[in-house]
Amino acid sequence: MVQATVTFISGGARSGKSAYAERLLTNQTAGRLIYIASGVAADEEMKHRIDQHREDRRHANWHTIEQPKHLHKVLPFLKPGDLVLWDCLTTWLANEMYEGYEEGTPCVHSSGCLEQKQNQLLHTIKQMKEIVSQLVIVSNEVLDDWQQYGEETEIYRQTIGILHQQIVEFANHAIEMDHGLPIVWKGESL
């Protein structure tokens, strides 16, 4: 069975990750463009960013799936040959960590919840690899400093670091964006 090419792209805020990821897929000659968006318009800045991303994608024939949590729910919508961009892992993790917050039981404070979500995510990505042609996963490099963080921030920092390592392990390409320039850490230059 042929499996998708997986490209993992990370970098700091406004480093050009999303634009680079989009170009990688829009330059392909065949396949339906699928954009899985994890953002939630929780404030005016995020609402503006989401609206801008929607407008940008509208002109490039992207089929957008808004999926801030439970990534496995996109699987029925994917088809063989799809070119999939998931933007982004860090936003998804924050959304999942605080699922249940409104009821007073956020996942981050429920024993085993976050580990279950990590395992489900990795399983979902492997399932996606068996369906689509290409999968590009965007994530942020956050909290690299060696400062003292609060408990939840430290859990987030450690979890995103572990997920990055796990995904890069099976990815074909690992790219870090810095000042709009791709630095290839794994695989050949794209």
DAWO-V182428 format. One record per residue. RES is the residue in three letters. PSI is psi in degrees with one decimal (NA if undefined). Layout:
res=RES psi=PSI
res=RES psi=PSI
This chain:
res=MET psi=132.9
res=VAL psi=132.7
res=GLN psi=155.3
res=ALA psi=151.9
res=THR psi=127.9
res=VAL psi=127.9
res=THR psi=125.5
res=PHE psi=125.1
res=ILE psi=123.5
res=SER psi=170.4
res=GLY psi=175.7
res=GLY psi=177.2
res=ALA psi=135.2
res=ARG psi=33.0
res=SER psi=-6.0
res=GLY psi=13.4
res=LYS psi=-54.6
res=SER psi=-44.7
res=ALA psi=-42.3
res=TYR psi=-44.3
res=ALA psi=-43.7
res=GLU psi=-43.4
res=ARG psi=-38.7
res=LEU psi=-40.4
res=LEU psi=-36.3
res=THR psi=-17.5
res=ASN psi=-5.9
res=GLN psi=151.8
res=THR psi=-18.1
res=ALA psi=147.6
res=GLY psi=146.6
res=ARG psi=132.9
res=LEU psi=117.9
res=ILE psi=126.4
res=TYR psi=113.3
res=ILE psi=115.0
res=ALA psi=130.1
res=SER psi=-3.0
res=GLY psi=148.8
res=VAL psi=132.3
res=ALA psi=74.8
res=ALA psi=-19.3
res=ASP psi=175.6
res=GLU psi=-40.1
res=GLU psi=-46.3
res=MET psi=-37.8
res=LYS psi=-44.3
res=HIS psi=-44.0
res=ARG psi=-42.9
res=ILE psi=-45.2
res=ASP psi=-41.7
res=GLN psi=-43.5
res=HIS psi=-42.2
res=ARG psi=-46.2
res=GLU psi=-43.7
res=ASP psi=-43.8
res=ARG psi=-30.8
res=ARG psi=-36.4
res=HIS psi=-11.1
res=ALA psi=14.4
res=ASN psi=34.4
res=TRP psi=140.5
res=HIS psi=113.3
res=THR psi=133.9
res=ILE psi=114.9
res=GLU psi=110.9
res=GLN psi=81.3
res=PRO psi=-23.2
res=LYS psi=168.9
res=HIS psi=61.7
res=LEU psi=-29.2
res=HIS psi=-19.7
res=LYS psi=-11.5
res=VAL psi=-17.9
res=LEU psi=-43.7
res=PRO psi=-17.9
res=PHE psi=-8.3
res=LEU psi=146.0
res=LYS psi=154.9
res=PRO psi=136.9
res=GLY psi=-8.2
res=ASP psi=147.9
res=LEU psi=108.9
res=VAL psi=132.2
res=LEU psi=121.6
res=TRP psi=119.4
res=ASP psi=103.9
res=CYS psi=163.4
res=LEU psi=-42.1
res=THR psi=-39.6
res=THR psi=-43.7
res=TRP psi=-46.1
res=LEU psi=-44.7
res=ALA psi=-42.6
res=ASN psi=-44.3
res=GLU psi=-38.2
res=MET psi=-35.5
res=TYR psi=12.0
res=GLU psi=132.5
res=GLY psi=-2.9
res=TYR psi=-43.0
res=GLU psi=-29.4
res=GLU psi=-1.1
res=GLY psi=9.0
res=THR psi=67.7
res=PRO psi=145.5
res=CYS psi=-40.0
res=VAL psi=-23.1
res=HIS psi=6.8
res=SER psi=121.7
res=SER psi=124.6
res=GLY psi=-8.9
res=CYS psi=-49.7
res=LEU psi=-38.8
res=GLU psi=-39.3
res=GLN psi=-41.1
res=LYS psi=-39.0
res=GLN psi=-48.2
res=ASN psi=-42.1
res=GLN psi=-41.3
res=LEU psi=-49.8
res=LEU psi=-38.8
res=HIS psi=-42.1
res=THR psi=-43.2
res=ILE psi=-41.2
res=LYS psi=-36.5
res=GLN psi=-40.0
res=MET psi=-41.1
res=LYS psi=-30.2
res=GLU psi=-11.4
res=ILE psi=-52.6
res=VAL psi=169.6
res=SER psi=-44.6
res=GLN psi=143.4
res=LEU psi=120.8
res=VAL psi=125.1
res=ILE psi=123.7
res=VAL psi=139.2
res=SER psi=165.4
res=ASN psi=144.9
res=GLU psi=109.8
res=VAL psi=150.8
res=LEU psi=45.5
res=ASP psi=-16.9
res=ASP psi=159.8
res=TRP psi=44.8
res=GLN psi=170.3
res=GLN psi=125.8
res=TYR psi=161.5
res=GLY psi=166.5
res=GLU psi=-49.3
res=GLU psi=-39.3
res=THR psi=-39.3
res=GLU psi=-39.7
res=ILE psi=-44.5
res=TYR psi=-49.0
res=ARG psi=-46.0
res=GLN psi=-41.3
res=THR psi=-44.6
res=ILE psi=-36.6
res=GLY psi=-42.3
res=ILE psi=-43.8
res=LEU psi=-42.2
res=HIS psi=-47.9
res=GLN psi=-42.9
res=GLN psi=-41.4
res=ILE psi=-43.4
res=VAL psi=-31.3
res=GLU psi=-41.2
res=PHE psi=-2.5
res=ALA psi=150.0
res=ASN psi=-31.7
res=HIS psi=140.8
res=ALA psi=121.1
res=ILE psi=135.7
res=GLU psi=127.1
res=MET psi=132.9
res=ASP psi=114.7
res=HIS psi=37.1
res=GLY psi=2.3
res=LEU psi=132.1
res=PRO psi=129.2
res=ILE psi=115.5
res=VAL psi=120.0
res=TRP psi=-24.0
res=LYS psi=136.3
res=GLY psi=176.8
res=GLU psi=163.0
res=SER psi=143.3
res=LEU psi=NA
